[in-house]
Amino acid sequence: MNVRRLIPATAAAGAVTLGLVTLSACSTSSAADGKSSDGRLKVVASFYPMQYLAEQIGGDHVTVSTLTRPGVEPHDLELGPRQTAELNEAGYIVYLKGVQPAVDKAIAQSEAKNKVDAATLTKLEHHGTEGGHSHEGEEAGHDEHEGEAGSDPHIWLDPVKYAEVAKGVGTSLEKADPDHAADYKKNTDALLTKLNGLNSAYQQGLKTAATKTFITTHSAFGYLAERYGLDQEGIAGIDPESEPSPARIKQLQTIAKKDKVTTVFFETLASDKTAKTLAEDTGLKTDVLDPLEGITDKSRGRDYLQVMESNLAALQKALGAK
């Protein structure tokens, strides 16, 4: 009697075990091929500018997650176990080496097959820590946040360089997921058209600027300044949290007077204290120039294009462009 009862119970246990093994195998397979349960490519982006590219180009064929939550300053991001697991299960990772040291390290160790570093898709350049000038005592404070060999990683703030990156991301997505290559190509072309339009808007909008100099807390706009013939004068360096020296503050006061600067710009994700202090001391106004490292409710726009258009309007006003 007991034997008869044991047989079906054992069989049932075996069936459950087999089911668990099968389920586990399916899960492992899904993680290994980098696809979500509905068959879409699992894309992980390091922070917002990379996320925007993945969403625009990937369209309906991808699911995109970002390692940097909205409102978090990306430079100082530390990854938790969940984010590390996301990297290992990804079918495609897009990041920008040199912006987030912890992310660079985790991606290097990730098991994902397709990893794309946006810094390899365009040419990075060296921009001085403050408007093309280096200042003693401030260089070391942000070296770890710069790109390869001290280059400036803020390429997304130049629509032309960002378009070059977009083109490279599109090509790499076509290779990673060839079944949808035609759609990735189509989406890339549509995005390039938008970015070319943005570049034209900046060219036209800043052509008649009365002054070419702008002061900003975060020296993130070197590529943008170079592209449109402007002079960026940063209060701090490429690291938004670094503190300026008293000598730098005095120098900026002199520059502001000489170049008829009207506005000191600050950003949404870092403290505005230094910008407001400098503005008060020199009788200048303050405004936001967003380095677009993340989108929050405080952002002047819902996405990359809208915030860049808001940045253009702020620059036009500050520089006296008509």
N, C-alpha and C positions, 0 to 999 in steps of 0.2 A: 504494500500500500504506500509506504513512504517512498519506495523506489519509484513507483509510478508518478507520484507527485513531484519528485526531484527532476525527472526527465524533462517535462515541459518547462519547468522553472529554469533549468540549465540552458535549454534551447532558447528561452526568451532572453536570458542574460547574454547569450552569445549573439542574439540578434541585435540587442541594444549596443553591445560592444562593437559589432560590425558597423552599425549605424553611426556610432561616434567616430570610428576610424574613417568612414566614408566622408562624413561631414568635415572632419579635420583635414582630410586630403583635399576636399573641394576648397576649403578656406585657404589652405597653403597654396593651392594652385592659383587661386584668385590673386593672392598677395604676390606670388611669384611672377605672374604675367602683367602685373601692374594695372589691372582692370577692376572697375567697380562691379557690383553685382549685376548692374544693368548693361555691362559690356563697355562702358565708357572708359577712356584712358584716365588714370588717376594722376593728376598733375599737382605737384607741390611747388609753390613759389616762396622765395625767401622773404620778400616784403612787397609793399603795394605796387611799385612800378613794374615789378616782374609779374605780379598777379594780374595787373591790367592787360599786359601783353598776352598772357596765357588765356584769359577770358575772351579777349577780342579775337584772337586767332583760332583758339580751340573751338569756340562756339558750342554747339550742342553735343559735340563728340568727346568732351572732356568734363571731368569734375575737378574744380580747382580749390585747393585749400592753401592758406598762407601761414607761415610760421610766426609772423609778427601780427599780433592782434591790433585792431584799430586803436589809436591813442597811445600805443607803446613806442617809445623812442627806439628805433631799430638798431642803432649802433651798439647798445648795451644789452641786447637780447641774450638771455641764457635759455637753453632748450631743456624741456622736461622729457620724461619717458614717452609721453603720448606723441610729442613732436618727432622724437627719434624714431618711433615706430612708423609714423607717417612717411618718413624719408625712406625707410627700408621697404615699405609696401608700394612706393610710388612707381608708376610706369615712366614718369618723366619729371625731372627736377630742373627748374630754371632759377638761377641766382646770380648775384653780382659780387664776385670775389673782391674783398677789400673793404666792404661796408660793415660786415658782421663777422668778426673773428670766430665766435662760437659756432655760427652756422657753417662757415667755411670748413671747419674741422669736422663737424658732424656729417656734412655732405661727402667729404673725402672718405669717410669710413662707411658710408651708406652702401647697401647692396644693390641699389637701383641701377639699372643698365644704362638708362639715358639721362645724362647730367649735362646741362648746358650752362656755361659761365658767360654771362652777357659781356663781361669785360674782354672776351676774346673775339667779339663780333664787331667791334669798332676800335678805333685807336684812342687809347687813354693818353692824357697829357698831364704835364706838371703845371699846377697853378700855385702861386705863392699863398701862404697861409692867410695873409690879409692883402687883398687887392694886388697881388703880384709881389709883395714884399715879405720877407721873412723877418721875424723879430725874436731877439734873444730871449730864451726862457719859455717860449710858447711852442716851439717846434716839437719838443719831446712829448708834450701833453696830448697830441693827437696822432702821432705817427701810426699807432696801431689801428686807427680807423681809416687810414688812407689805402689806396689800392696798391698794386704791385710797384715796388721800388719808389714809394712815395707819390705815385700818381693820384690824380683826383678822380674818385669813382662816380661823381654826380652827373653821369652822361645823360640821364633821362631828362634833365632840364634844358637840354638842347634838342629841339624837335628833329633836327637833321641827324644827329647821332642816334637818337632814340629810334628813328626810322631805320637806320642801319641795323640796329639791334633787332627790331621787329622783323626785318627781312631774314636775319639769321635764325631767329626763333621759329619763324614759319617753315624754313627749309628743314630745320632739325625735327620739327613735329611731323612733317611729311615722311621723314625717314623712320621716326619712331612708330608711326601709325599709318603705314602706307595705304590701308584700305580707305582712308578718308583724305588722302593727299590733295585731291582736287578741291575739296572744301577748304582745307587749310590755306591753299594757294589763293583761293578767292577771298577769304577773310583777311589774309595778309595784304592783298592788293587794296582792299577797302580801307584798312587801317592806314596804309601808306598814303592814300589819298587824303585822309583826315589830317595826318601829320604834316604833309606838304602844305595843306591849307593853313595850318597853324603857323608854320614857318613864314608863309607869305604875310599873314596877319601881323606877326612880330616885325617883319621887315618894313612893312608899310606904316605900322603904328608907331614905330620908334624913329622913323626917318627924320622927323622934324624936331627931335628933342632939343630943348634949349641948353641943357647940360647933360653930359654923358656919365656923370659920376653918381653912384648910389651907395649908401652905407647900409650894411646888413649885419645882424648879429652872427649869422652862420655863413661862413664862406663857401656856400654850396653852389653859387651861381657863376663860377668861373667860365664854364663852357657857354652859358647863355650870354654872358657879357662879351666874350670873344666873338661869338657868332654875330652879334648885332652892334658891334663897335662901341660897347659901353665899358666903363671902368668900375669894377667892384671893389669896394673898400670894406673889408670885414672887421668887425669889432673883435671877434675871436677868430679861431682858425676853422679848419674843416670839421673839427669836433665841436658840436653846438654847445657843449657844456664847459669848454675851456674858458678861463678867465683872462681878460686882456690886462696888459701892464699899464701903469699910470702914464708911461711914456707914449703908449699907443693911443690912449684916450686923448692926450694932449695933441698928438699928431692928427687925429681925426677932427678935432675942433678946428685946427688950422686948415685942413683939407676942405671941410664943410664951408668955411668962409670963402676960401679962394675959388672953389668950384661951384659956388652958389647952390649947394645942396639944400633941399627943402625938407627931406624926410629921412628918418632912421627906421629901417625895416626890422621887424622881428618875426618870429614864426610861431605856429600854433602848438608844436610839441615840446618847446623849450621855454625857459623863463624869459620874460620880457623886461626884467628888472634893469639890466645893464643898458638896454636900448632906451628905456624911458629916462634913466638917469642922464645919459649922454644928450638926449633930446632936450631935456629941461635945462641942462647946463649951456647948451648952444642955441636955445630958442627955436628948435626944430619941431616938426610934427612927427608922429609915429604912424606906421601902417603895417599891414601884414604882407610879407612876401613868402609864400609857402614853398618850402623845398620838396613838397609832395612825397614825403617818406611814409605817409599814411593818410587815410581819409577818416575824418571824425565828424560829429555834428557841428563842430566849429569851423570846418573847412568851407571855403567859399566856392562850393561846387560839389557835385555828387561823384565826379570821376576825374580822371587825369585831364581830359580836354577842358572841362569847365573850370577847373582850378588854374590851369595854365592861362586860360582867357582872363580870369580874375587877376592873375599876376601881371598880365600885360596891361590891363586897365590901371592897376596900381602904379606900375612903372611909368605909364604915360602921364598920369597925374603928377607924380613926383618929379619927373624930368621935364615937365612943361611941353610935352609933345602935343601937337594939334592935329 
